[in-house]
Each structure stands twice: as structure tokens, then as C-alpha cells.
């Protein structure tokens, strides 16, 4: 019997690279990407954007057997970037010095990554935005490090599922994810639940990836060499 379990790849991209790397990637971008890069006020943020989006083009060019400059994107009904033609399904997330690109052949995919920020008050944030039992779980961490870790793990699961559903936003911080591999989004509301898994990432970060629907899937994590 053929194994029909979906397999997706999540590429881990380190965006704090040498300046010339960002310059090389800038030449691969289209007009919209270049204009967006120019909007950043901080050079560090611009650099990270160029590396993340340039690497996305390199990876997808390999997947599609195209030159990176020839990869074209469209925007779906929810404003989410996708490949022109719609397949494979993709999702890009970045925070701090790390970016993740998820690629899935058959189902809509969403990925999210969160840096464990020392300035964050995880208990206050979870009390404001999470469900009460999830806020209690975050507050139950024995120190700030564990509380921040719990908060980030929940946050990335909520965001990954929301991206699959097409409803990124604060409303989905109320989606229940604690001890759940199947997540139903709050906005847009629907009868679908989406399967979510953690993604192993470098120390100081937490990440999750989701695929549309309840069917199981497997994740292959790949390190991208910029």
C-alpha cells in the first residue's frame, strides 16, 4: 500500500549574513519586493528582509527548475503571497535573525517563528490575548524563561493555523492550541480544523507549522546555506 502521508519541507534561513550576501540577493527580487525592502528604516531589518526573500527565490527556483529571478508570485484573496499558479503551497515567516520557508505539495501551509525576547512580559500578554486556561499555563512556568518559552510555543501554533485559514490577526489568539494537534481558527470561523506540529529551530526561537485539514503529515527540516 502506498503511503499517502503528506510530507513538507521547512527551510531554516539565517538572515544575519555578510553584507554582500544581502546585496547579491537584492538583484534577484522583483519591483514589489525591492520597494518593500526600501521601506525599512533600520539597515539591519532591510538586510534580513533581503536575505529571507532572496533565499525564498533560490529555494523555490530549485523546486521549480527555474532561475530565481523567474519565480513569480501572486496574492490570494486574503492578501497572502503565493506562487503564481498556486502550487506548491508556500509560507514564509521571519523574526529576529531567523526566517522559515515551508513548502507543501498538496495542502495549504502556514509557518510561524518567534524569537524568545527578553523584553516580553509573557504573563501579561497571555492574560490579555490568550484563553484563560492557556494564560494560566503560561503563568505556571517556574521562571521567566519557562514562561516565555510556553508563550512562544502557543503563539506560533496559533499563528501557523491562522495563516492556513487565511485569517492572520489578533482574533486568532483566542484559538485553543494548548495540548492540541488539531486547531480550529476563530476568524474566519469555519468547520475545518487544521493539524499543527512544532518545528525544531535554533536555540532562542520557537516555531510551528500547520497544514489545512486534519490529515497527518511529516516535516523535513532543511538548513539553507546563504
N, C-alpha and C positions, 0 to 999 in steps of 0.2 A: 504494500500500500504506500502511495506517495505521501510524504509529509507535507501538509499544506500550511503549516505554521508560518506566519509571516516573519520575515527577518528584516530588520532595518539596520542601517549604519548610522552611528553618531560620530561625527568627526570632531575631535578636540583641537582647537586652534588657539595657540598662544599669541596674543596680539601685541605684547611688548617686545618688539623686534628691533633690529638695527634700522636707522632712518632710511637707508637705501632700499630696504625691503618694502616699506610703505610707498616709496616713490615708484618702484617698479610696478607695484600693484595698481597704483593710480592710473597708469596707462591702459589698464585692462577695463576700466569702468566705463559705463555709458554716461550720457549727459545728466540724467537724473541723479545717478549715484555721485557723480562729481560735484553737482550742485549741492547735494545734501552734505557732502564732506566739507564743503566750503562754509557751511553754516556754523560749524563748531567754533566756539570761542577759544577753547584750550587746544594747543597743538597736540597734547597727549591724546585727547579724545578723538581728534581728527586722525591721528596716526592709527589708533586702534580700529577706527571705522574702516580705514583704507585696507588694513590687513585682513579684517574679518570679511569684507565684501570682495576683496581681491581673491582671497583663499576660496570663498564660495564659488567664484567663477572657475578657478583652477580645478577644484574638485568636480564640479558639475560638467566641465569640459571633458574631463576624463571619463565620466559616467556616460556621456552622450557622444563621445568621439568627435568633439568639436574643439576648435580653438577657444580659449577663454573669452576673447572679445566677441565671439559669435553666439555665446549663450544669451538668450533674450528672456526677459521677464514680463509678466503682466500683473495686474492687480485684480483679485477676485471681488465678489460682491461685498465682502466685509472689509475691503481695503488691505487684505493680506497679500504680500508678494508671493507669486508662484511662477513656475516655469511657463513660458508660452507653450500652450498645448496641454498643460496641466499635469503631466507625468514626466519623471517620477515626482511624487509629492515631496515637498521640502519645508523645512522650518529652520530659521536662523535665530539664535539668541546670543546676547553678549552682555557681560557685566564685568567691571574691573578689567583685568588683563586677560580674560578668557572669553572665547566665543565657541559655540557649539552649532554644528550644522547637522540636522537629521535628514536622512533620505529614505523614503519608503516607496516601494513599487506600486502598491495596490490600494493603500488606505491613507486618508488624510492624517498628517502627523503634526504634532506640536512639541516643541522642546523649550525648556527654560533653564537658566542657570542663575545662581545668586551667590554673590560674594559675602562671606561672613564678616560684616562690617562692625568694627568695634564701637562706632558711634551710635549704632542702632539700639533702641530700647525694645527688645523683643516682647517683653511682657506687656508694655503699653500698646504696642502695635497690634498684638494678637487680641487684646481686650477690646480694642477699637473695631477691628475688622473681621476677626475670626468668629466662628461659632463658640458659644460658651464652653462646651466641653473641650474644644481644641485650645482655647485660651488657658484653661486650667492645666492642660497637658504641657503647654509651653512654660507656664509659671512653675510647674512642678520640677523643672530641671534644677539640679542641686547647686549650680552656679551660673554666672552669666554666659560662659562658654557653651554649656549644655543647653541653656535656654535659647541662645542664638542659633545653635545647631537645629533644635527642634522647630523653631520658627522657619528657618530656611528650607528645611525638608518639606514642611507643609506648604509653604508659599510656592515652591517650584512645582509641586504636584497640582495645585490649583491653577497656576498659570499655564502649564502644559495642556491640561484638559480644556481650559478656556480657549486656547489657540485652536485646538481641534474643532471645537464647537463654533468657532468664529465669533466669540464674544469676549475678547480681552477687556477687562475693566474691573473696577472695584466691586461691582455686584458679585463677581465670582469668588471673592474672598470668603463668601458665605457658603460655597460649595463644600460639602463634607468630604474630607480626604483622609482623616486620621484612621489608620488601620483598614484602609480600603484600597483595593486594586482597581475597583470599578467606580468611576466618578460621574455623577450627573451634574451638569452645569446649571447655574441659576439663571444666567442670561446669555444667550437666548435659552429659554426653557424648552425642554423637549423630552420625548420619551426615551431617547438614546442615553446609554451610559458608555463611557469610554475607558479603556484599560490604560492604566498608568504604571510605569516602572521607574525606579531610581536609576540614575546613570552614574557610574563611578568616575569621578573627576579629581583633579589635583587637590591637595590639601588647601584649605581656606575657602573652598567653594562647595556648593551642593547643587544638584541638577536632577531633573526628571524629564521623561519623555512619555507622550501619550499617543495612542492610535485610535482612530474612530471605531466605535463598536466594542463589543465585549470579547471578541475572539482573542485568544492569547497570541503573544508574539515574542520574539527573541531579539536581543540587542547586541550588536557587534560594535564595540568602541574602537575607534581608529585615531591614532595620533597623526596630525598633519604637520609636516615639516615645512615651515615657511621659508 
